[in-house]
């Protein structure tokens, strides 16, 4: 992938600012998918990254140079996103690929996930498919990318998509979860959350201390599953006696995170 594919610097365009806002509002879906990816033995994501702005002030002119670039290996604690810069910048000299960064959620400018469709082309039938895009990983999110794609003509858009080797689809129809149209219920809860319910019950029975354990940020498992939007897991833990009033190091309960991230299907459960 070309380095320039990762960078965009215009933050004044109203449509681009709108794209930033949509990315921040829907980032919870990125993290929900990433949280399950962290548990998979076989990776399911082809790409998962977050875009943020980086700046450097010229000591002579005082002018600020800003580049929006992608970070990967993402972690999220409900407030702050962390990861590693994927590429070297075009102009900035104060950062380089591989540097670690922490970015508040309200300061990110985009997120992108790519997933290869589960349906594979049957052997012997590949000659029937004239469009290679059918085999490319499908993207979710990518609001700033779609804004730029909307400004391109058809040839430019094809060249852009070929450089990324991803199926971006329709820039007027940006999806945020896998199989969103086929299974709209996936917008409410990740299918793995429901499918793993029985195993999760067994896990909690075998390791009950996990209900009270806190990490270095004061987050319990209930906090983490709430942040990831996993309703079934939250219900299992509450039924097992998890204390929903425990506060993180920043003084937030699981309910606070549910409200903050607008996980509306979890809020009533924690309030009840």
C-alpha positions as CSV (number, residue, x, y, z in Angstrom):
1,X,0.0,0.0,0.0
2,X,1.3,3.4,-0.9
3,X,2.3,5.6,2.0
4,X,0.3,8.6,0.7
5,X,-2.9,6.4,0.9
6,X,-2.6,6.9,4.7
7,X,-2.5,10.7,4.8
8,X,-4.9,13.5,4.4
9,X,-4.3,17.0,5.7
10,X,-7.4,19.2,4.9
11,X,-9.3,19.7,8.1
12,X,-11.2,22.8,7.1
13,X,-13.7,21.3,4.6
14,X,-17.2,21.1,6.3
15,X,-17.8,17.7,4.7
16,X,-14.5,16.4,6.1
17,X,-15.3,17.8,9.6
18,X,-18.7,16.0,9.3
19,X,-16.7,12.8,8.5
20,X,-14.6,13.3,11.6
21,X,-17.7,13.6,13.7
22,X,-19.3,10.4,12.3
23,X,-16.1,8.5,12.9
24,X,-16.1,9.5,16.6
25,X,-19.8,8.7,17.0
26,X,-19.4,5.2,15.6
27,X,-16.0,4.3,16.9
28,X,-17.7,2.1,19.5
29,X,-18.4,-0.4,16.6
30,X,-14.8,-0.4,15.7
31,X,-13.8,-1.3,19.3
32,X,-16.6,-3.9,19.6
33,X,-15.1,-5.7,16.6
34,X,-11.5,-5.3,17.8
35,X,-12.4,-6.6,21.2
36,X,-13.6,-9.8,19.7
37,X,-10.6,-9.9,17.3
38,X,-8.4,-9.9,20.4
39,X,-10.0,-13.2,21.5
40,X,-9.9,-15.0,18.2
41,X,-7.4,-17.8,17.7
42,X,-7.6,-17.3,13.9
43,X,-7.6,-13.6,13.0
44,X,-10.8,-12.4,11.3
45,X,-9.8,-8.8,10.4
46,X,-7.6,-8.0,7.4
47,X,-7.1,-4.4,8.6
48,X,-8.1,-2.4,11.7
49,X,-6.7,1.1,12.2
50,X,-7.6,4.6,13.5
51,X,-6.8,8.0,12.0
52,X,-5.7,10.9,14.2
53,X,-4.0,14.3,13.6
54,X,-0.4,14.9,14.3
55,X,1.2,18.4,14.3
56,X,4.6,20.2,14.4
57,X,5.2,23.9,14.8
58,X,7.9,25.6,12.7
59,X,10.1,27.4,15.3
60,X,10.9,30.2,12.8
61,X,7.4,31.0,11.4
62,X,5.3,29.7,14.2
63,X,3.1,27.9,11.6
64,X,1.7,24.5,12.5
65,X,1.9,21.6,10.0
66,X,-0.8,19.0,10.5
67,X,-1.1,15.5,9.1
68,X,-3.9,13.0,9.6
69,X,-2.3,9.5,9.8
70,X,-3.3,6.0,10.8
71,X,-2.3,4.0,13.9
72,X,-2.9,0.3,14.4
73,X,-2.6,-2.3,17.2
74,X,-5.4,-0.4,18.8
75,X,-6.4,-0.5,22.5
76,X,-9.2,1.5,24.1
77,X,-10.1,2.1,27.8
78,X,-13.5,3.9,27.2
79,X,-11.9,7.3,27.0
80,X,-8.5,7.0,25.2
81,X,-7.4,5.2,22.1
82,X,-3.8,4.0,21.9
83,X,-1.7,2.5,19.1
84,X,1.3,2.7,16.9
85,X,1.9,4.9,13.9
86,X,1.7,2.8,10.7
87,X,3.7,5.0,8.3
88,X,6.3,7.7,8.2
89,X,4.8,11.2,7.7
90,X,5.2,13.3,4.5
91,X,6.3,16.5,6.2
92,X,6.5,16.1,10.0
93,X,9.9,15.3,11.4
94,X,9.0,14.9,15.1
95,X,7.4,11.5,14.7
96,X,8.0,8.2,12.8
97,X,6.5,4.9,12.0
98,X,6.2,2.6,15.0
99,X,5.9,5.5,17.5
100,X,3.3,4.8,20.3
101,X,0.5,7.3,20.8
102,X,-2.5,7.9,23.0
103,X,-5.4,9.9,21.6
104,X,-8.7,10.9,23.3
105,X,-11.7,9.5,21.5
106,X,-13.0,13.0,20.7
107,X,-9.8,13.8,18.8
108,X,-9.7,10.9,16.3
109,X,-10.6,11.7,12.7
110,X,-11.5,8.3,11.3
111,X,-11.5,4.5,11.8
112,X,-11.4,1.7,9.3
113,X,-11.9,-2.1,9.4
114,X,-11.6,-4.5,6.5
115,X,-13.0,-8.0,6.6
116,X,-12.8,-10.7,3.9
117,X,-16.4,-11.9,3.2
118,X,-17.1,-15.3,4.6
119,X,-18.5,-16.5,1.3
120,X,-15.7,-17.9,-0.8
121,X,-15.8,-18.4,-4.5
122,X,-16.2,-22.2,-5.1
123,X,-13.2,-23.9,-6.7
124,X,-13.6,-24.2,-10.5
125,X,-15.9,-21.3,-10.7
126,X,-13.4,-18.4,-10.5
127,X,-13.5,-18.0,-14.2
128,X,-17.2,-17.0,-13.9
129,X,-16.2,-13.9,-11.9
130,X,-14.9,-11.1,-14.1
131,X,-14.7,-8.6,-11.2
132,X,-11.8,-9.1,-8.8
133,X,-13.4,-6.7,-6.3
134,X,-15.7,-9.6,-5.3
135,X,-12.8,-11.2,-3.6
136,X,-11.4,-8.1,-1.8
137,X,-11.8,-7.4,1.9
138,X,-14.9,-5.3,2.5
139,X,-14.4,-2.1,4.5
140,X,-16.4,-0.6,7.3
141,X,-16.1,2.9,8.6
142,X,-13.5,5.0,6.6
143,X,-15.6,8.2,6.6
144,X,-12.8,10.5,5.5
145,X,-11.8,8.0,2.8
146,X,-15.4,8.0,1.4
147,X,-15.5,11.8,1.5
148,X,-12.4,11.9,-0.7
149,X,-13.8,9.1,-2.9
150,X,-16.9,11.1,-3.4
151,X,-14.9,14.0,-4.7
152,X,-13.1,11.8,-7.3
153,X,-14.2,10.9,-10.8
154,X,-14.8,7.2,-11.6
155,X,-11.2,6.6,-12.9
156,X,-9.6,8.3,-9.9
157,X,-11.8,6.3,-7.5
158,X,-10.8,3.0,-9.2
159,X,-7.1,3.9,-9.0
160,X,-7.5,4.8,-5.4
161,X,-9.3,1.6,-4.5
162,X,-6.8,-0.5,-6.5
163,X,-4.0,1.1,-4.5
164,X,-5.6,0.1,-1.2
165,X,-6.7,-3.4,-2.5
166,X,-9.9,-3.1,-0.6
167,X,-13.6,-3.1,-1.5
168,X,-14.8,0.3,-0.3
169,X,-18.3,0.0,-1.9
170,X,-20.7,2.9,-2.2
171,X,-19.5,6.2,-0.7
172,X,-23.1,7.1,-0.1
173,X,-23.7,3.9,1.9
174,X,-21.1,3.6,4.6
175,X,-21.5,0.6,6.8
176,X,-20.1,0.2,10.3
177,X,-20.6,-3.5,11.2
178,X,-20.1,-6.8,9.4
179,X,-23.2,-8.0,7.4
180,X,-25.1,-4.9,8.5
181,X,-27.6,-5.2,5.7
182,X,-28.0,-8.9,5.8
183,X,-28.3,-9.0,9.6
184,X,-29.3,-5.6,10.9
185,X,-29.5,-7.0,14.4
186,X,-25.7,-6.9,14.3
187,X,-26.0,-3.2,15.0
188,X,-27.4,-4.0,18.4
189,X,-25.1,-6.7,19.5
190,X,-22.1,-8.6,18.0
191,X,-23.1,-12.2,17.1
192,X,-20.1,-13.6,19.0
193,X,-21.4,-12.0,22.2
194,X,-24.6,-14.1,21.9
195,X,-22.9,-17.2,20.5
196,X,-20.3,-17.3,23.3
197,X,-22.8,-16.9,26.1
198,X,-22.6,-20.5,27.3
199,X,-18.8,-20.6,27.2
200,X,-18.7,-17.3,29.1
201,X,-21.0,-18.7,31.8
202,X,-18.6,-21.6,32.2
203,X,-15.6,-19.2,32.3
204,X,-17.1,-17.1,35.1
205,X,-18.0,-20.2,37.2
206,X,-14.4,-21.5,36.8
207,X,-12.7,-18.2,37.4
208,X,-15.1,-16.2,39.7
209,X,-12.2,-13.9,40.7
210,X,-12.4,-12.3,37.3
211,X,-15.5,-10.5,38.4
212,X,-13.6,-8.5,41.0
213,X,-10.2,-8.2,39.3
214,X,-9.3,-4.7,38.2
215,X,-6.5,-3.7,35.8
216,X,-4.0,-0.8,36.1
217,X,-6.7,1.6,35.1
218,X,-9.2,0.3,37.6
219,X,-11.3,-1.4,34.9
220,X,-13.2,-4.5,35.8
221,X,-14.4,-7.1,33.3
222,X,-17.9,-5.6,33.6
223,X,-16.4,-2.2,32.6
224,X,-14.6,-3.8,29.6
225,X,-17.6,-5.7,28.3
226,X,-19.7,-2.7,28.7
227,X,-17.3,-0.5,26.8
228,X,-17.3,-3.2,24.0
229,X,-21.1,-3.2,23.9
230,X,-21.5,-6.9,24.8
231,X,-25.0,-7.1,26.3
232,X,-25.0,-10.8,26.8
233,X,-21.7,-10.8,28.6
234,X,-22.9,-7.9,30.9
235,X,-26.1,-9.9,31.8
236,X,-24.1,-13.0,32.6
237,X,-21.8,-11.1,34.9
238,X,-24.6,-9.3,36.7
239,X,-26.4,-12.6,37.2
240,X,-23.1,-14.0,38.7
241,X,-22.9,-11.1,41.2
242,X,-20.7,-8.6,39.5
243,X,-20.7,-5.2,41.3
244,X,-21.9,-2.6,38.9
245,X,-21.0,0.2,41.2
246,X,-17.2,-0.3,41.1
247,X,-15.5,2.8,39.7
248,X,-12.5,3.0,37.4
249,X,-9.5,5.2,38.2
250,X,-11.3,8.0,36.5
251,X,-14.3,7.5,38.8
252,X,-16.6,5.9,36.2
253,X,-18.9,2.9,36.6
254,X,-19.9,0.5,33.9
255,X,-23.2,2.6,33.5
256,X,-21.2,5.7,33.0
257,X,-19.3,4.1,30.1
258,X,-22.6,2.7,28.6
259,X,-24.1,6.2,28.6
260,X,-20.9,7.9,27.4
261,X,-20.6,5.5,24.4
262,X,-24.4,5.5,23.9
263,X,-24.8,1.7,24.2
264,X,-28.5,2.2,24.6
265,X,-29.2,-1.5,24.8
266,X,-27.0,-1.9,27.9
267,X,-28.0,1.3,29.8
268,X,-31.4,-0.1,31.0
269,X,-29.8,-3.4,32.2
270,X,-27.2,-1.5,34.3
271,X,-29.8,0.9,35.6
272,X,-32.1,-1.9,36.6
